[in-house]
Amino acid sequence: MTVPPAASAELSFIGNATLLIRYGDLTLLTDPNFLHRGQRAYLGHGLVSKRLTEPALDVRELPQDLDAVVLSHLHGDHWDRVTRRHLDRSLPVVTTPHAARRLQGLHGFRRAVGLRTWEGHPLISGRQQVRVTSLPGAHARGPAARLLPPVMGSLLEFGDLGGPVRLRMYLTGDTLMYEGVREIARRCPDLDLAVVHLGGTTLPGGLLVTMDGRQGVELLETVRPRRALPVHYDDYTVFRSPLDAFLRHAGERGWADAIVRCAPGERVTVAAGGMPPRAASDR
């Protein structure tokens, strides 16, 4: 990855919800999922889902200067056995309290940090910093919520060390549209980019546990980011809402020009202030 220009971030899309994000000296990894096509992710309570795609990068090809992982929740398509086996256990992992306890106690990731909703944690590398703030998320509603691990969205606020925030990025995590998203809109205006987890993930009985295309656009209309990057679609058998559904709804609602298209294996540079992104292939 090249170093992006000032007040911009370079994102490399590996697949599912896995991104490498570079801002100056900082390099972050999100929701690491390195299972291969045909392998199964464990979703809890005996549920598994088969991966339909290959990750664009092998876990052994991650950059040596990786600074931290931002993990939305502890599910097998966001933190898998390949990650657990090969990722450096000295890396900080910023995540939910539920996931942090398990990563520290069972897997040896002693620097895992669990954030309560609206709690922030700074990360510093060289001349740059990012503040990661835990945002509301709901993987399911009602009694079904007890069957799934707690999930968080993340606000990433990038800037120079000791300076003002230059770039704001919202990672939705595996949430549905609900009142918590409207609270994010009230408390977190001026978002340069929203990374939107889609897929319309459906569990047995028809239970929807991630946003489909319609809900994804409803989220955009609620939080009003300058740009939106769709992720978490078409990778697993439990996904029922394809990327095309989101793009169709976005076009119908006037959001087509705001969508950042970045396929797995590609990278895109997103600047502050709504400047158009620049895309390139990693391979």
Backbone as a ProteinNet text record, in pm:
[ID]
protein_1_A
[PRIMARY]
MTVPPAASAELSFIGNATLLIRYGDLTLLTDPNFLHRGQRAYLGHGLVSKRLTEPALDVRELPQDLDAVVLSHLHGDHWDRVTRRHLDRSLPVVTTPHAARRLQGLHGFRRAVGLRTWEGHPLISGRQQVRVTSLPGAHARGPAARLLPPVMGSLLEFGDLGGPVRLRMYLTGDTLMYEGVREIARRCPDLDLAVVHLGGTTLPGGLLVTMDGRQGVELLETVRPRRALPVHYDDYTVFRSPLDAFLRHAGERGWADAIVRCAPGERVTVAAGGMPPRAASDR
[TERTIARY]
84	0	87.1	49.5	120	66.4	145.1	99.8	3.9	-120.1	-215.8	-180.3	-233.3	-209	-273	-233.4	-285.5	-436.2	-500.4	-646.5	-719.6	-658.1	-725	-678.3	-759	-726.9	-734	-644.8	-647.1	-705.2	-806.7	-873	-850.4	-800.7	-788.9	-893.6	-977.9	-1088	-1041.5	-1039.1	-994.7	-1111.3	-1231.6	-1350	-1432.1	-1559.6	-1656	-1652	-1616.7	-1606	-1461.2	-1366.4	-1224.4	-1161.4	-1112.2	-1045.5	-910.1	-813.6	-692.7	-709.4	-695.2	-712.4	-580.6	-528.9	-403.4	-429	-388.9	-392.5	-254.6	-175.8	-39.8	38.3	89.7	169.1	84.8	-47.2	-136.7	-188.4	-191	-251.5	-340.7	-468.4	-567.6	-623.2	-663.8	-732.9	-869.5	-974.6	-1108.4	-1159.2	-1232.1	-1305.3	-1234.4	-1121.1	-1037.9	-1103.2	-1122.8	-1186.6	-1105	-1028.1	-937.2	-967.7	-1087.6	-1129.4	-1130.4	-1111.4	-1111	-1245.6	-1264.3	-1387.9	-1411.6	-1532.3	-1568.8	-1554.4	-1474.7	-1463.3	-1585.3	-1611.2	-1732.4	-1698.8	-1776.7	-1765.1	-1866.1	-1821.7	-1909.6	-1982.2	-2115	-2196.9	-2261	-2231.2	-2286.9	-2412.8	-2440.7	-2561.8	-2576.6	-2463.2	-2464.2	-2480.3	-2489	-2507.6	-2372.3	-2362	-2242.5	-2285.4	-2192.1	-2218.5	-2094.8	-2115.1	-2003.1	-1961.7	-1830.9	-1780.8	-1786.1	-1831.9	-1849.5	-1739.8	-1653.3	-1552.3	-1415.1	-1311.2	-1175.5	-1140.5	-1071.7	-1020.1	-915.4	-908	-813.9	-670.5	-652.3	-520	-513.3	-399.8	-377.7	-334.8	-372.6	-337.8	-187	-108.7	37.7	92.2	7.2	48.9	14.9	-36.1	-68	59.2	47.6	167.9	230.5	361.5	434.7	411.2	368.8	349	205.2	129.5	-7.4	-8.3	-93.7	-94.6	-202	-318.2	-427.6	-537.8	-627.3	-746.6	-868.9	-965.6	-1095.4	-1196	-1252.7	-1338.5	-1478.5	-1577.3	-1714.6	-1779.4	-1746.3	-1804	-1737.6	-1764.5	-1697.3	-1788.3	-1789.9	-1858.7	-1758.7	-1783.3	-1686.8	-1659	-1743.1	-1713.7	-1650.2	-1614.2	-1545.9	-1415.5	-1407.9	-1285.5	-1285.1	-1203.1	-1211.6	-1089.4	-1088.4	-981	-847.7	-849.4	-725.5	-664.5	-747.9	-703.1	-645.3	-718.3	-675.7	-540.6	-516.8	-393.8	-273.3	-293.6	-179.9	-160.4	-262.5	-246.6	-156.7	-74.4	18	-60.3	-36.3	-110.4	-71.1	33.1	70.2	-5.3	-84.4	-158.9	-271.9	-294.7	-416.7	-539	-644.6	-772.6	-877.8	-937.4	-1038.9	-1174.4	-1256.2	-1376.1	-1476.5	-1574	-1673.6	-1616.6	-1670.9	-1624.8	-1640.8	-1750.1	-1774.3	-1660.8	-1625.5	-1519.4	-1383.5	-1357.8	-1227.5	-1201.1	-1302.3	-1284	-1244.6	-1308.4	-1279.4	-1145	-1112.2	-983	-868.4	-884.7	-780	-769.8	-883.8	-883.5	-862.8	-916.9	-912.7	-808	-773.9	-691.8	-558.9	-533.5	-403.4	-379	-484.7	-469.3	-482.6	-373.4	-375.4	-401.6	-380	-400.2	-538.4	-629.5	-766.6	-830.8	-897.1	-959.9	-1110.3	-1190	-1335.1	-1393.6	-1468.9	-1527.7	-1678.7	-1725.3	-1869.5	-1918.4	-2047.1	-2103.6	-2072.2	-2021.6	-1979.2	-1844.8	-1779.7	-1645.2	-1543.2	-1436.2	-1333.6	-1199.2	-1113.6	-978.8	-884.7	-774.5	-681.1	-578.7	-539.8	-430.1	-335.5	-206.4	-106.7	1.2	41.9	154.5	229.3	353.7	433	370.1	338.6	286.5	133.6	68	-77.9	-144.5	-271.9	-351.9	-493	-561.3	-702.7	-769.8	-885.1	-966.5	-1078.8	-1086.5	-1191.9	-1299.1	-1420.5	-1532.2	-1636.8	-1678	-1780	-1916.7	-1985.4	-2117.1	-2223.4	-2350.3	-2457.4	-2470.8	-2506.6	-2535.5	-2629.4	-2714.8	-2809.7	-2809.6	-2752.2	-2744.6	-2882.3	-2967.6	-3105.1	-3187.6	-3318.2	-3408.4	-3489.9	-3533.9	-3619.2	-3544.9	-3616.4	-3553.1	-3438.5	-3443.1	-3338	-3202.5	-3200.8	-3073.7	-2986.8	-3048.6	-2971.5	-2897.2	-2933.1	-2869.6	-2742.8	-2720.2	-2608.9	-2514.8	-2386.1	-2292	-2317.8	-2287.4	-2300.2	-2214.8	-2264.2	-2194.1	-2180.9	-2074.6	-2058.8	-2030.7	-2077.3	-2023.5	-1900.6	-1827.1	-1706.8	-1698	-1668.7	-1633.4	-1482.1	-1419.8	-1275.6	-1249.5	-1180.3	-1148.4	-997	-953.1	-811.1	-759.7	-631.4	-567	-420.4	-351.8	-212	-204	-96.3	-77.4	-84.5	-176.6	-193.1	-272.3	-320.2	-392.8	-541.7	-616.3	-760.6	-794.3	-917.6	-967.3	-971.3	-915.7	-911.6	-1005.9	-1040.5	-1120.3	-1203.7	-1333.6	-1424.3	-1485.3	-1474.1	-1521.9	-1608.9	-1722.8	-1817	-1820.3	-1781.2	-1795.8	-1923.1	-2022.4	-2152.5	-2150.4	-2059.4	-2072.8	-2200.3	-2223.8	-2341.3	-2465.3	-2514.6	-2632.6	-2752.1	-2869	-2991.9	-3021.6	-3112.9	-3162.8	-3250.3	-3220.6	-3301.3	-3271.3	-3328.4	-3316.3	-3171.8	-3087.1	-2947.3	-2878.4	-2916.3	-2857.1	-2898.6	-3022.1	-3065.1	-2989.4	-2952.5	-2870.7	-2731	-2675.8	-2547.3	-2556.8	-2665.8	-2682.9	-2684	-2745.6	-2752.1	-2617.3	-2541.2	-2417.7	-2292.7	-2302.4	-2184.8	-2213.2	-2229.7	-2248.7	-2116.7	-2123.8	-2004.2	-1916.5	-1978.4	-1905.2	-1854.9	-1725.6	-1669.7	-1701.3	-1708.1	-1733.4	-1807.9	-1907.3	-1970.5	-1938.2	-1880.5	-1856.9	-1975.8	-2059	-2192	-2192.6	-2217.1	-2228.7	-2368.2	-2372.5	-2499.6	-2521.2	-2575.2	-2590.3	-2728.9	-2809.3	-2940.6	-2926.8	-2829.3	-2804.4	-2931.9	-2966.8	-3091.8	-3063.2	-3107.3	-3090.2	-3213.4	-3206.7	-3322.7	-3448.1	-3558	-3683	-3705	-3607.4	-3622.4	-3580.9	-3507.6	-3466.6	-3358.4	-3384.9	-3290.1	-3199.1	-3066.2	-2973	-2865.9	-2866.1	-2786.8	-2871	-2833.6	-2912.9	-2917.6	-3035.3	-3048.2	-3029.2	-3049.1	-3025.7	-3112.5	-3238	-3329.5	-3286.8	-3255.5	-3212.3	-3079.3	-2990.6	-2862.7	-2879.3	-2971.4	-2996.5	-3069.5	-3156.8	-3221.3	-3116.5	-3012.8	-2905.2	-2835.9	-2808	-2745	-2831.5	-2960.2	-3049.4	-3059	-3022.3	-3027.1	-2898.4	-2782.1	-2655.8	-2591.8	-2632.7	-2593.5	-2441.8	-2371	-2228.1	-2205.4	-2086	-2052.9	-2034.2	-1977.4	-1953.3	-1991.4	-2018	-2053.1	-1985.9	-1922.6	-1857.2	-1930.5	-1997.1	-2065.2	-1966.8	-1984.1	-1907.1	-2003.2	-1949.4	-2028.9	-2150.5	-2122.1	-2227.9	-2172.9	-2256.7	-2225.8	-2114.7	-2067.5	-1953.8	-1994.9	-2114.2	-2153.8	-2296	-2322.7	-2452.8	-2567.1	-2538.8	-2646.9	-2686	-2609.9	-2644.3	-2754.2	-2859.8	-2975.3	-2999.2	-2932.4	-2953.3	-2824.1	-2818.3	-2693	-2658.7	-2534.6	-2490	-2579.2	-2622.6	-2706.3	-2832.6	-2887.6	-3009.1	-2979.8	-2866	-2827.8	-2805.4	-2734.6	-2706.6	-2835.5	-2929.6	-3057.7	-3133.4	-3142.2	-3211.6	-3138.9	-3004.9	-2929.1	-2958.8	-2966.8	-2999.3	-3138.7	-3232.9	-3370.9	-3386.9	-3303.9	-3315.8	-3215.4	-3146.2	-3056.7	-2919.3	-2876.3	-2746.4	-2640.6	-2670.9	-2578.8	-2441.2	-2435.9	-2307.8	-2223.3	-2285	-2211.4	-2149.5	-2185.6	-2139.1	-1997.5	-1908.7	-1772.1	-1770	-1734.1	-1726.4	-1583.4	-1567.5	-1435.8	-1452.5	-1418.5	-1431.5	-1316.3	-1332.8	-1220.6	-1097	-983.2	-859.4	-830	-923.3	-901.1	-878.5	-828.7	-812.7	-867.9	-906.8	-964.5	-912.6	-885.9	-843	-959.7	-998.6	-1112.6	-1060.9	-1095.1	-1047.2	-1156.1	-1114.2	-1208.7	-1278.9	-1397.1	-1467.2	-1541.1	-1559.3	-1642.9	-1572.3	-1437.7	-1367	-1384.6	-1392.5	-1419.3	-1308.3	-1341.8	-1240.3	-1164.2	-1043.4	-962.5	-940.7	-971	-962.8	-846.8	-790.6	-686.2	-691.6	-630.3	-627.4	-503.3	-519.1	-402.8	-332.5	-398.8	-343.9	-346.1
-120.3	0	124.7	221.4	348.3	437.9	539.3	634.3	732.9	745.7	835.8	981.3	1072.6	1214.6	1260.7	1381.4	1435.3	1445.5	1420.9	1429.9	1332	1218.2	1112.5	977.3	876.2	739.8	647.8	551.9	449.4	321.7	268.7	146.9	37.4	-76.1	-195.6	-295.9	-340.5	-430.6	-574.2	-650.4	-789.6	-884.6	-844.6	-927.9	-930	-966.8	-965.2	-827.8	-817.6	-686.4	-651.4	-713.5	-698.2	-591.6	-487.4	-377.1	-352	-309.7	-246.2	-96.8	-18.6	126.4	191.2	273.6	344.6	494.1	559.9	705.7	750.9	803.9	842.4	725.1	739.1	633.3	521.8	541.1	445.1	341.2	214.6	108.9	24.2	16.4	-59.3	-173.2	-279.7	-392.4	-404.8	-421.5	-436.8	-579.3	-627.8	-754.9	-862.6	-912.3	-1001.2	-1136.4	-1164.3	-1288	-1342.7	-1449	-1503.1	-1648.7	-1695.5	-1827.5	-1830	-1949.1	-1964.7	-2016.3	-2006.1	-2054.3	-2200.8	-2230	-2365.4	-2393.6	-2313	-2329.4	-2268.7	-2316.4	-2275.3	-2187.8	-2082.9	-1993.6	-2035.4	-2037	-2074.3	-1950.3	-1957.8	-1843.7	-1861.4	-1970.6	-1993.4	-2076.7	-2143.4	-2223.7	-2329.4	-2384	-2488.8	-2441.4	-2311.5	-2257.3	-2232.2	-2272.6	-2245.8	-2190.1	-2124.6	-2072.3	-2093.1	-2138.7	-2167.3	-2040.6	-2018.2	-1904.5	-1936.8	-1838.6	-1854.3	-1786.4	-1709.7	-1630.5	-1653.1	-1611.5	-1613.5	-1476.2	-1468.2	-1337.5	-1289.7	-1159.2	-1103	-1104.8	-1133.6	-1133	-1248.2	-1315.2	-1417.2	-1349.5	-1407.8	-1347.5	-1329.8	-1415.7	-1404.6	-1289.5	-1229.4	-1117.7	-981.4	-980.1	-852.6	-770.4	-637.9	-554.2	-568.1	-555.9	-569.3	-451.5	-338.3	-219.9	-205.5	-313.9	-310.1	-263	-165	-104.1	-159.7	-197.8	-242.3	-303.5	-373.6	-431.3	-365.4	-329	-282.6	-392.2	-451.8	-569.4	-536.2	-548.9	-511.7	-610.7	-738.8	-839.8	-973.2	-1069.5	-1199.1	-1301.7	-1297.7	-1396.7	-1457.2	-1580.1	-1652.7	-1595.9	-1504	-1438.7	-1301.2	-1269.5	-1144.1	-1168.9	-1280.1	-1322.4	-1473.9	-1531	-1674.5	-1748.6	-1878.1	-1961.6	-1935.3	-1893.5	-1858.4	-1732.9	-1633.9	-1512.3	-1546	-1624.6	-1659.7	-1730.5	-1809.9	-1889	-1805.1	-1710.3	-1645.8	-1498.8	-1431	-1288.9	-1268.8	-1165.9	-1134.1	-1105.5	-1184.5	-1167.9	-1043.3	-974.4	-850.5	-729.4	-748.5	-637.5	-591.7	-462.1	-415.4	-452.7	-494.8	-522.3	-438.8	-343.9	-256.4	-313.3	-347.3	-425.2	-406.6	-493.1	-489.7	-551.6	-518.8	-585	-736.9	-784.5	-929.3	-994.1	-936.3	-994.4	-981.4	-867.6	-847.3	-951.2	-981.7	-1082.5	-1216.9	-1255	-1385.1	-1385.5	-1277.5	-1271.8	-1274.2	-1205.8	-1206.5	-1342.1	-1398	-1517.2	-1646.5	-1657.9	-1784	-1787.4	-1672.4	-1672.2	-1599.5	-1540.5	-1482.3	-1345.2	-1277.5	-1140.7	-1045	-1029.7	-959.6	-810	-756.3	-612.8	-581.1	-676.1	-648.3	-548.4	-448.7	-341.2	-344.4	-356.7	-357.6	-220.4	-166	-33.6	-43.5	31.2	48.7	148.5	146.7	237.5	382.2	456.8	596.8	615.4	508.3	518.1	519.5	598.6	609.9	557.4	526.8	476.7	530.8	597.3	651.9	548	558.5	479.9	576.8	559.9	652.6	572.9	624.6	565.9	678.7	696.2	801.9	937.9	1006.3	1142.1	1149	1031.8	1030.6	961.4	994.5	931.5	907.7	814.5	791.5	763.8	820.7	789.3	698.8	580.1	483.8	495.9	530	543.4	436.9	362.8	259.4	324.2	284.1	337.1	228.6	268.2	169.2	76.6	-46.8	-145.6	-251.1	-305.2	-409.7	-517.7	-633.5	-745.9	-811.4	-795.2	-847.6	-769.3	-782.4	-710.8	-810.9	-769.4	-854	-971.2	-1080.6	-1197.1	-1255.8	-1241.4	-1298.6	-1235.8	-1115.3	-1048.5	-1128	-1207.7	-1286.1	-1401.7	-1435.1	-1546.6	-1505.2	-1373.9	-1324.3	-1242.1	-1239.1	-1162.1	-1012.1	-935.4	-789.3	-735.9	-631.8	-573.2	-423.6	-367.5	-222.5	-168.5	-45.9	32.6	105.1	169	241.3	373.6	479.6	607.5	619.5	636.5	654.4	801	870.1	1011	1025.6	1052	1056.6	1199.7	1214.2	1344.2	1333.3	1445.7	1451.2	1450	1394.9	1386.7	1526.1	1544.1	1670.6	1773.4	1735.4	1829.8	1798.8	1874.2	1853.7	1729.4	1685.7	1574.1	1617.7	1535.3	1568	1482.5	1361.7	1267.6	1183.3	1171	1093.5	979.2	859.8	739.3	658.8	612.6	533.3	391.4	294.9	152.6	104.4	62	31.6	-92.8	-189.8	-320.1	-388.7	-508.6	-586.5	-539.1	-423.8	-369.8	-372	-366	-336.2	-187.5	-135.7	-0.1	-0.5	90.9	103	238.4	268.3	401.2	440.1	343	373.3	439.6	404	467.5	613.6	643.1	783.1	863.3	797.4	865.2	894.3	801.4	826.7	950.6	961.8	1077.8	1207.7	1204.9	1326	1361.8	1260.9	1285.9	1286.5	1235	1222.2	1280.4	1411.7	1471.7	1479	1520.5	1550.6	1427.4	1318.8	1196.4	1198.6	1172.4	1168.5	1036.8	927.6	796.9	708.8	634.7	526.5	394.5	301.1	164.8	81.7	39.2	-13.5	-165.3	-233.4	-379.5	-417.5	-495.8	-531.4	-682.8	-739.7	-884.5	-937.1	-864.2	-919.4	-1057.9	-1074.7	-1205.1	-1258.4	-1381	-1439.6	-1574	-1588.2	-1712.3	-1800.9	-1927.2	-2015.8	-1953.1	-1969.4	-1906.9	-1771.3	-1725.6	-1598.6	-1477.5	-1496.4	-1384.3	-1303.4	-1174.4	-1084.2	-1025.1	-1037.5	-991.6	-896.2	-864.5	-752.9	-680.6	-558.9	-477.1	-535.5	-532.8	-561.4	-431.1	-434.8	-316.3	-199.2	-224.4	-115.4	-51.2	-134.5	-78.1	-4.4	-55.3	12	154.7	173.9	308.7	392.1	329.8	402.9	454.7	374.3	421.1	542.8	538.7	653.4	777.9	762.4	877.4	929.5	846.3	885.9	955.2	896	951.9	1049.4	1046.4	1144.6	1156.4	1045.9	1058	1117.3	1172.2	1223	1108.8	999.3	881.7	756.4	648.7	520.9	407	318.5	200.8	76	2	-121.5	-236.2	-312.6	-433.9	-538.8	-660.7	-765	-803.1	-855.1	-897.4	-1010.9	-1100.8	-1202	-1299.2	-1298.1	-1383	-1514.4	-1520.2	-1637.6	-1681.4	-1808.2	-1863.5	-1804.6	-1744.1	-1684.2	-1545.5	-1492	-1360.9	-1378	-1297.6	-1309.9	-1185.3	-1075.1	-950.1	-913.8	-926.1	-903.2	-755.3	-728.3	-590.9	-517.2	-584.5	-518.7	-458.8	-522.4	-469.3	-335.5	-326.1	-199.1	-91.4	-126.2	-27.7	18.4	-72.1	-33.8	63.6	30.6	120.5	254.9	252.1	376.8	465	404.8	481.2	540.2	461.3	508.4	623.8	628.3	730.7	845	848.7	960.3	951.5	832	814.6	753.4	734	661.7	727.8	861	930.2	925.7	891.6	885.6	749.1	648.9	512.9	494.5	447	413.5	267	241.6	104.3	53.7	-50.5	-107.3	-257.3	-333.9	-478.9	-538.7	-660.7	-725.8	-729.7	-696.9	-689.3	-551.9	-458.8	-320.9	-231.9	-112.1	-13.6	119.8	200.7	330.7	432.6	552.4	661.4	757.6	779.2	865	986.4	1105.1	1228.8	1293.7	1380.2	1457.1	1559.4	1601.8	1708.9	1670.2	1539.9	1497.4	1493.1	1503.2	1491.7	1350.9	1336.9	1205.7	1106.6	980.3	878.9	839.6	786.6	734.3	586.1	503.8	359	303.9	192.2	122.6	-23.6	-108	-251.5	-285	-373	-421.6	-536.3	-591.6	-711.6	-697.9
0	0	0	-80.5	-81.1	29.3	66.7	167.5	101.4	150.2	87	114.5	31.4	57	186.1	232.6	358.3	353.6	468.7	484.8	395.1	367.3	292.3	343.5	317.9	359.9	238.9	235.2	131.2	190.1	126	171.4	68	111.8	29.1	74.9	-16.8	15.9	-4.2	103.7	100	76.5	117.8	101.7	229	217.2	326.5	394.9	522.8	587.4	620.3	551.6	581.4	492.8	556.6	488.4	552.9	472.9	522.2	499.8	605.5	599	636.6	545.7	575.2	572.9	681	691.1	736.9	646.1	681.1	736	857.9	920.3	981.3	987.5	1052.3	953.9	996.7	917.1	1006.9	971.7	1048.1	963.5	1030.2	968.3	1032.8	951.1	1006.8	988.4	1086.6	1081.8	998.9	1046.8	964.9	937.4	809.5	763.7	648.1	674.1	573.8	539.8	571.9	525.4	372.8	317	171.8	122.7	-8.2	-70.6	-32.6	11.4	50.2	198.7	269.3	414.1	483.1	605.1	676.5	797.3	810.2	924.9	1030.6	1156	1266.3	1316.7	1322.8	1362.4	1499	1566.3	1699.3	1697.2	1809.8	1827.4	1717.3	1673.6	1573.3	1430.8	1408.6	1273.7	1207.9	1081.5	1002.1	867.1	799.4	666	580.3	457.4	366.7	291.6	285.6	208.2	58.8	-18.1	-162.3	-242.6	-177.3	-246.3	-182.8	-254.9	-201.5	-145.8	-32.5	11	-88.8	-108.3	-205.2	-154.9	-27	35.2	133.5	139.1	241.4	370.8	483.1	611.8	626.9	562.1	570.9	486.8	403.9	319.2	379.9	502.1	565.7	584.4	578.1	592.3	730.1	733.9	858.8	953.1	896.8	980.7	1029.1	1032.5	1083	1228.4	1258.3	1392	1483.9	1430.5	1516.1	1430.6	1499.7	1437.7	1500	1416.6	1464.1	1432.6	1537.1	1524.4	1572.5	1483.9	1519.3	1614.2	1601.4	1690.7	1662.6	1747.6	1742.1	1674.8	1543.1	1461.2	1363.6	1319.7	1239.1	1102.4	1052.9	925.2	945.8	1071	1102.9	1178.8	1244.8	1316.4	1311.7	1224.9	1198.1	1251.7	1233.4	1286.7	1216.1	1089.9	1020	1082.9	1108.4	1176.5	1312.6	1388.3	1525	1524.3	1422.4	1417	1373.9	1283.2	1218.6	1254.1	1307.6	1337	1458.7	1453.7	1562	1690.3	1794.4	1919.7	1998	1955.7	2022.6	1968.1	1862.1	1803.8	1895.9	1909.9	1975.6	1891.2	1958.3	1892.5	1964.7	1895	1953.1	1916.3	2016.7	1990.2	2103.9	2111.1	2217.6	2345.1	2462.1	2584.6	2577.7	2518.2	2503	2425.5	2309.3	2227.5	2294.8	2360	2423.8	2532.1	2612.5	2718.1	2658.5	2550.7	2490.3	2418.6	2352.6	2285.1	2385	2497.4	2599.6	2667.5	2706.8	2789.6	2714.7	2593.1	2519.9	2410.5	2353.7	2233.6	2250	2366.4	2391.5	2332.1	2288.5	2238.6	2357.2	2430.4	2558.4	2545.1	2427.8	2408.4	2350.4	2354.9	2311.6	2408.1	2352.1	2428.8	2402.4	2507.7	2493.7	2523.5	2429.7	2444.8	2467.1	2566.4	2581.8	2477.1	2448	2348.6	2384.9	2287.6	2296.2	2366.1	2405.8	2462.4	2349.4	2364.9	2262.7	2307.9	2209.9	2237.7	2130.8	2170.5	2071.4	2026.9	1901.4	1846.2	1776.5	1798.6	1746.2	1674.4	1557.6	1485.8	1415	1452.8	1391	1412.2	1302.7	1308	1303.3	1297	1283.1	1401.4	1419.1	1523.3	1470.7	1534.9	1509	1643.6	1660.8	1778	1731.8	1792.6	1761.1	1868.7	1828.6	1921.4	1889.8	1992.2	1975.2	1955.4	1849.5	1816	1831.2	1847.1	1864.5	1743.8	1772.6	1669.2	1724.3	1638.4	1678.8	1571.6	1605.5	1511.3	1493	1591.4	1584.6	1684.3	1674.3	1764	1844.9	1962.5	2044.7	2104.6	2136.2	2200.3	2119.5	1985.6	1901.2	1927.9	1983.5	2009.5	2106.1	2193.1	2289.4	2224.4	2101.7	2031.7	1957.6	1945.8	1867	1955.3	1921.9	2004	1990.9	2094.5	2084.2	1970.1	1904.1	1789.8	1810.8	1757.3	1763.4	1623.8	1597.7	1489.1	1540.3	1450	1490.5	1416.4	1491.2	1433.1	1437.3	1320.5	1311.1	1277.3	1366.6	1346.2	1332.5	1210.5	1177.3	1177.4	1213.2	1205.2	1239.8	1229.9	1272.2	1424.4	1475	1619.1	1681.5	1777.3	1843.9	1766.3	1645.8	1561.5	1556.4	1474.1	1463.3	1382.9	1392.1	1311	1165.1	1078	935.3	852	900.7	822	917.8	889.7	973.9	893.6	949.6	882.3	978.2	929	1008.1	953.4	1036.4	1003.9	1072	995.5	1056.3	1142.7	1113.1	1177.3	1129.8	1179.9	1138.3	1213.7	1177.5	1243.9	1150.9	1210.1	1139	1155.6	1074.5	1097	1222.3	1316.4	1437.5	1498.7	1613.4	1671.2	1699.1	1730.2	1755.4	1638.4	1516.2	1398.6	1391.2	1428.3	1430.2	1537.3	1647.2	1747.2	1692.3	1614	1548.9	1460.3	1384.1	1296.4	1376.3	1494.1	1575.9	1636.2	1675.4	1749.8	1662.7	1541.3	1454.9	1316.1	1306.9	1174.8	1099.4	974.1	896.4	874.6	827.7	799.3	655.1	637.5	502.9	432.1	507.3	446.9	545.6	496.1	571.3	502.1	576.5	527.8	575.1	479.5	510.1	497.4	609.9	610.3	561.4	454.1	390.4	398.1	294	280.7	308.2	387.9	422.5	483.1	574	635.1	699.5	663.3	710.1	776	899.5	974.6	957.5	998.1	985.5	1045.3	972.8	1014.1	951.9	869.9	801	881.1	992.3	1076.9	1007.6	982.9	919.7	1026.4	1007.6	1111	1057.9	930	876.8	773.3	742.7	652.1	511.7	451.9	309.8	232.7	100.3	19.2	58.3	88.5	125.4	256.5	358.2	486.4	473.1	388.2	369.5	319	225.4	174.6	279.1	356.9	467.1	565	592.3	679.1	617.7	488.3	423.4	436.3	417.9	427.8	570.8	667.1	808.1	851.2	821.9	871.9	773.4	644.8	544.3	526.2	500.7	473.1	334.1	311.8	178.7	78.9	126.8	42.5	119.8	46.1	109.5	34.4	109.5	53.5	101.3	11.8	53.8	71.5	180.2	206	262.3	288.1	355.1	270.3	150.4	58.4	-27.9	-68.7	-170.5	-131.7	-7	31.6	96.6	157.4	234.8	198.8	224.7	188.5	270	384.6	464	412.6	314.8	259.8	155.3	168.1	78.9	-5.3	26.5	-46.2	-118	-250.3	-322.2	-331.3	-369.5	-387.5	-486.5	-591.1	-691.8	-631.2	-527.7	-465	-397.8	-331.4	-268.6	-373.9	-480.9	-584.7	-652.3	-671	-731.8	-642.7	-513.7	-420.8	-410.6	-411.3	-404.3	-525.1	-642.8	-761.8	-757.8	-709.3	-702.3	-604.8	-499.7	-394.8	-410.6	-524.1	-551.2	-488.9	-450.7	-385.8	-476.7	-603.8	-691.7	-697.3	-705.3	-719.1	-592	-478.9	-352.3	-326	-405.6	-378.5	-432	-347.2	-384.9	-426.8	-550.8	-599.5	-582.2	-504.6	-476.9	-458.5	-560.2	-554.5	-474.6	-422.3	-354.2	-443.6	-384.4	-460.2	-514	-498.4	-539.7	-418.2	-443.2	-336.2	-384	-290.6	-322	-221.8	-268.7	-181.7	-164.1	-38.2	-6.2	70.4	20.9	81.6	164.2	254.4	333.8	245.8	290.2	222.1	97.2	76.4	-35.5	-167.9	-171.3	-297	-353.9	-485.6	-543.4	-516.5	-493.5	-464.7	-590.2	-570.5	-680.3	-653.2	-750.1	-732.8	-814.6	-765.6	-837.3	-799.1	-878	-849	-770.9	-671.2	-596.6	-668.4	-766.9	-828.9	-979.8
[MASK]
+++++++++++++++++++++++++++++++++++++++++++++++++++++++++++++++++++++++++++++++++++++++++++++++++++++++++++++++++++++++++++++++++++++++++++++++++++++++++++++++++++++++++++++++++++++++++++++++++++++++++++++++++++++++++++++++++++++++++++++++++++++++++++++++++++++++++++++++++++++++++++

